[in-house]
Amino acid sequence: MMRTTLRLFFLLMACLWASMGFAASSDTYENSTITARLISVENGVAETSRTLSLGLDVELAEGWKAYWRSPGEVGLPPEISWDGSENLVSAQMLWPAPERFTAFGIENFGYKTRVVLPIQAVLETAGQSATLQARVSLLACSTVCVPHDFDLALTIPAGTGIDAKAAGLISEYAQRVPLGPEESDIIVETAVIADDALYVTARSANAFVKPDIFPELGPEFTFGKPDIRTDDAGTALWAKLPLLAQGEDPPPLQLTLTDGSRAVTAQPAWSDRIPGAPFEVMANLPDLTQILAIAAFAFLGGLILNVMPCVLPVLSIKLTSVLNHGNKPAHEVRNGFLMSALGVLVFMWALAAIILVLQSVGVTVGWGLQFQSPVFLTVMFLVLAVFSANLFGVFEVSLPSGLQSRLARSSGRDGYGGDFATGAFAAVLATPCSAPFLGTAVAFALSGRPIDVILVFTALGLGLSLPYLVLAEKPGLVRLLPRPGRWMVVVKWVLAGLLAGTAIWLLWVLIGVAGGRVAMTVLLMTSLFILLATIRLPGRLTRPTALVVVAVLSLLVPTALTIPPQTRAVGQDWVAFDRSEIPKLVSQGKTVFVDVTADWCLTCKANKTLVLDRAPVVDQLRGDNVVAMRADWTRPNTDISRYLESHNRFGIPFNIVYGPNAPDGIILSEVLTSEAVLDALSRAALGDPVTALKTDG
């Protein structure tokens, strides 16, 4: 109500004093970025007057902006200190409705070109002169941000005199100050936070033309660009604003809704129901050429996975499968490899089905996210440890004699189940990797239609299973292997060592995800499982029962003992990921290199070992003007998930370089090279024009 009263006061002053003389004005603060002065409608303080109508007049150079009272994700609003002023009790600043700016993928609210912030000053003694000392702090931003701190002094003597030009200028911007809900024809009806978004509904007697929404919910809550829709008549509005960061308990919401020349600021009560949208946005569907290109990317990504570092245990399983087929007829060899290929495809189809189900209930999904689950890691470690112990000859897995006889009579098909499991297991172990082309294909699938998900994961499975398919087509290639002999024992031990190494790696990942206590308990339970598998226990069902009990207890350990997530060290040369810090650093002329990684991502580890931790890249990242920022996604983290999703990415590794010459970032390939990183750092770095600007400002 007070805001509306002050707004009307400025308008009344403009109408009454539209034909009078000059207004008082302070000296001007000026540089290549901004021009600022303090202006007053009154040249003198009238005998009975206890108020002055002032304005902070700020003109901004082309491409520069100043911030609103709530600047968005980053930024600082203008502030004025009146310390040292005489005959002044208070000075209240009004805020014209802002515009929306997007930089660094971040939403900001403020003003461009010019803004006058109306100020209502209350004097201590009516009719006496006032000396105003305004200490102004103002942040102006373009591709960089330059803070300004300056003094504006203005003395208004006792007397009379009004200037129409100043009155008109101040009242013009006073008219842009949002009305209260009682005076506006716009009614903000409901607001609710759910599904990582803020939903708002509003209505108006006059149709909305170009609406926008600016929520204010405290510094802990930040929002992305809104999805705003209206009904057929244009009088009912629905909006969804992605929630980028949030605190524990939301304070009362203040929301400003603008629509051209009209605006309202209201405090709607929280609702408990998500409002339905007036219509669904039609998707911009890809054409056949784009679909085929993405399918080709997925196929190549799956094929490359066969030679990625994280797939070494997969290759070992493949070799074991080949050796086991050594003396079989060609048709059995062919069928065995086809079953392995089918195992890969069935896993990919199952993964696609799970993704579609999770997407239907609003869960964020991504490539390799199962490696953030302690239970999944426990299962994988247990299976690999048992397989490795079996290959080392610690114990032998054999079926009951009756079942062996039955399978022997089933036309030699006893191994097909194992072949199928080999393919499926290979696909499971491939998921922590991200190969070239794979990131693009998976992003397309996870942000597209159900048919896109199925198509991409089918093509991915075909690429990953290509070695099986080739051997199925040419089973005679098996004969190129040396004849059975002692060398097979050596190969068996090598493969056992590879599986053991993978199991150790999974245990290390489990430490990062669930904590050392969980990992050590799982190790002890797995050792007990292997021990029970090697010894004979009395009774036919004693050992199977004991093994089942130990396995079940192993799976309960992560649920019972996992410690809450804690901040982890990111390395001596790195700072922890903070999305809001990126534009601040870039505004200071810094180049920011962001590395999203995880303990379970072997491609990330390869990038780190082969590129990021080696000269000349590490030397560049340690430079004075470069900030290396690392996001650890070993455990689930909604801030990192939202950040990846904002770049249409759903898996890692993800690397991007920001800088004054690349405010929206330069995204790098999943597999890094020194040349690519150095080139991106160079292209994003500070240039001479900005250096000159900072020196001048």
Secondary structure, DSSP 4 states (H G I P E B T S, - for coil): -HHHHHHHHHHHHHHHTTT--PPPBPPPEE-SSEEEEEEESBSSB-TT--EEEEEEEEEE-TT-EEEEEEEESS----EEE-TT-BS--EEEEP----EEEEETTEEEEEEESEEEEEEEEE-SSTTS-EEEEEEEEEEEESSSEEEEEEEEEEEE-BS--B-HHHHHHHHHHHTTSPBPTTT-SEEEEEEEEETTEEEEEEEESSPPSSEEEEEE--TT-EE---EEEE-TTS-EEEEEEEEEE--SS----EEEEEETTEEEEE-PPBPSSPPPPSSPPPP----HHHHHHHHHHHHHHHHHHTTSGGGHHHHHHHHHHHHHTTTS-HHHHHHHHHHHHHHHHHHHHHHHHHHHHHHHTT----TTGGGG-HHHHHHHHHHHHHHHHHHTTS------HHHHHHHHTSTTGGGHHHHHHHHHHHHHHHTT---TTHHHHHHHHHTS-HHHHHHHHHHHHHHHTHHHHHHHH-GGGGGGSPPSSHHHHHHHHHHHHHHHHHHHHHHHHHHHHH-HHHHHHHHHHHHHHHHHHHS--SSTTHHHHHHHHHHHHHHHHHHHHPPPP------TT-EE--TTHHHHHHHTT-EEEEEEE-TT-HHHHHHIIIIITSTTHHHHHTSTTEEEEEEE-SS--HHHHHHHHHTT--SS-EEEEEETTEEEEEEPPSS--HHHHHHHHHHHS--HHHHHHHHH-
